Amino acid sequence: MFPKINEVLYIQIASADEKEESKEYKSRIADVDENSFLIEVPMQQGSSRLKRLFFGEELSISYITEDGVRHYFNTYVTGFEEDVVRLVRIRKPLPDDITKIQRRSFLRVHANLEMAIQSEDLTRAVGLTEDIGGGGLSIYGEPDFAIVEGQKLKCWLLIPYRNAAIEHANFEAEVVRIKLLETGRQLCMLKFVQITDSERQKIIKFCFERQLDYRTK
């Protein structure tokens, strides 16, 4: 069932930007180990444009088996290898995570986490997230803090883990879309534009713990 070495993968990338999320890229499996696939840097369909991937980035992948059936799974980037060419390491899915039905849920989870935000004019506020993933998050707009599309925000996120430990992740994010809810509140979609691998890993760890909570309920 797993794709094999040299098999072509079709990739879509999780993004708060709907235009970016709709693009499809092609790659090829260069190597496989127990927990990972090593793939070539993806190339956009219909062009020679390579897509730079980042640690923790969420991917929706499909491949076509010999019997012509397309299979899907969601994964994320776990690292990089320098061989003759640069390779991207992605997490190998569990067999039960591979499906014949397309799923675009990625690794994003619903979570109301406290987050402090600061705009470029140094105005600060504290808000709540609505969901979060390795590539970005959504936050409810605050009445006394104006948020507009294209705005850059410095953010400090409070992350509680299952073992009662608490971490803080800081990063810079860009507001890519604002949705007006039926309640009158704003939901602001943000993508990470400056974040270290260690800070992103804190967020991914939380997301996987939350997904495990969902599965065990």
N, C-alpha and C positions, 0 to 999 in steps of 0.2 A: 504493500500500500504506500510506503514512503517513496518519495521521488528519489531517483538514483543519480550518481555522478554523471555529469554532462547533460542532465535533464534541464529543459528550459522552464523557468519560473516566470509567471506573470504577476507583477507586484503593484499594489496600490498602497499609498502612504497615508497614515492618519494625519489629519490636519484640520484646524478650525476653519481653514480657507476651503470652501466647497470646490472652487475651481481647481486648486492643487490636488485635493483629495480625489477628484474624478480622473486625473491623469493615470495612465498605465505605463509601467516600465517592464522591460525584459531583462532577465539575468540567467545565469547558468550555474549549476552546482559544480564546484571545483573539487570539493572534498567533503567527507562526512565523518563524524566521530559519534561517540555514544550520546552526547547531549546536544550536538550542534550540526548545522550545515554551514559550510564555507562557500560563499557565492561571490561571483564577480560583481564589480560595481555596476548597478543597474543602468540601463540605457533607455531613454524615453522612446516609446513606440513611434515609428514614423520619422525619427530624426537620429542624429548621432550624439545627442546631448546626454552626457553622463549625469547621474543624480547622486550628489553627495549625501550619504546617510550619516546619522549621528547616533552615538550610544544611547540606547533606551528608546529609539524611535519605533513606533508601532507600525506593523506591516500587515496587510491582508494579501495572502499569496494563493495563487491557483496554479495547477499544472494538469496536463492531460495525459492519462495513462494510455497504454498500448491499445486498449479496447475503445479508445475515443471518449472516455468519460472524464469530465473536468472535476477535479477535487479542490477543496478549499481548506485553508487553515489560517489562523491568526498567530502572529509571533512578534518578536521584537529583536532589535540589534543588541548583541551582547559583547561585541568587541571587533577588532580588526587584526588582520595578519598581513605582513609584508612578505610576499613570495616573489616570483618573477613579476607578478602584477599584484596590486593591492586587492585583498579579499575582505569581504564582510562576513563576520560570524553572526549567525542568527540562531535562536533557540529552536531545537527540534521539537515539534509538537508531540503530545501523547497520541497514541493511535485513536483514542476516542474523540480527540479534538479535530480530526480530519473528517470532513463532511462533503457530500455531493451537493449541498445547498449553500449558496453564497451567504456569508454572514459579514456584516460590516460593523460589528460591535467593538472591535479592537480590544484594547486592554483598559479602556476608560471605565471608571467605576463612579457610581453616585456617592458623594461624600460631602457633608457639611463641615468643612474645616475652616478654622479662623485664619485669616490672612491679612496682614498689614500691607498697604499699598502707598506708594509715594509717586506723585506726578512730577513732571519736569520743573514745575514752579515750586517744588518742595512741599506742596500741600499733602497732608497725610490723612488716611482713614483706615478703619478696620472693617472688613466685610466677611461674608461667608461664601465658600465655594459651593457649586451645585454638582459638579463632577470634576474628575481629574484623571490625567493619564500621563504617560511618559513624554508626550509632545506638547501638552498644553492643558488648559482647564477653563471652566466657566465660573464666573463669579456674579453674584447679584449686585446690581448697582445700588449705591447709597445716595439718598436724597441730597446730602450736603457735600457730595464729591462728584463733580461732573466727569463723565467718561465718554470719550468720542472715538470713533473708528480711526485707526492709524496711530493712536496715542501709545507712547512707550511708558511703561510703569515699572518701578522697582518694587519687588515683592518679597515679603518674608512670610513663609507658610509654616504653620504649626502642625506637626505630623505625629499623631498618637499611634503607637503600635500595640499589638495584642498582648505583649508582655508588660504593658503599662509604661514602657519607656517612651519618652517624648523627644523628638528631633525637630530642628528648625532647618528649612531649606530656603535659601535666598537665590534670586534670579531676576533677570529682566524679561518682561513679556510685552508683546504688542497686541493691542485690541484689534481683532480682525473682523468682528461682526457684533452687532448689538440687536437683540431681539426683544420686542415689547411683549410682555406676558399679559394674559387676561386679567391678572390682578392689578395691572398698572405698573408693576415693577419691571426693571430692565434686567435682562440676562446678557452678560458681556462675555463673548468667547475670546480667549487669549491664547496665543501660541508663544512658546519659549523662544527667545531670540539670543539670550546670553545665559547659559547655565553650565556649570561644571559637571563632569561625569559623576562625581561623588554626590552632588546635590540631586541630580536626576535619578541616581540609584536609590536614594532615600524615598523618592516618590514612587518609583517602580515597586520597591519592596512593600510599601503601603498598599498599592493597588493589588498585588498578588495576595496579600493577607486578606484584603476585603473580598476578593473573588473567592478565596477559600471559605470565608465565612458564609457567602451566599450558597456555596455548594453543600455545606454541611447543615444548612437549616432545613 
